[in-house]
């Protein structure tokens, strides 16, 4: 259940962030709830946090699998989740489309 919630949160934040980068946010309905959701979830911090949440959920699932079903698959999933938690936010934060300043002006 935690993995599903984290995956939905990550998909939502990535979708909103991509719309924000491509300036499609002007087409989003001007409802108060949607504007608040857009401001809250469209930031780099929330995308990084949702990626971390997915990694933690995978790590907890791997511990459960390791104890009950298969040690090999549990260890594999655990190593994958730790790698995901470390690599994905770094890749996201170093992407030029998500950085501010003069580098960002090239993508406008």
Secondary structure, DSSP 4 states (H G I P E B T S, - for coil): -HHHHHHHHHHHHHHHHHHHHTTGGGGS---HHHHHHHHHHSSHHHHHHHHHHHHHHHHHHHHHHHHHT-HHHHHHHHHHHHHHHHHHHHHHHH-GGG--SHHHHTT-
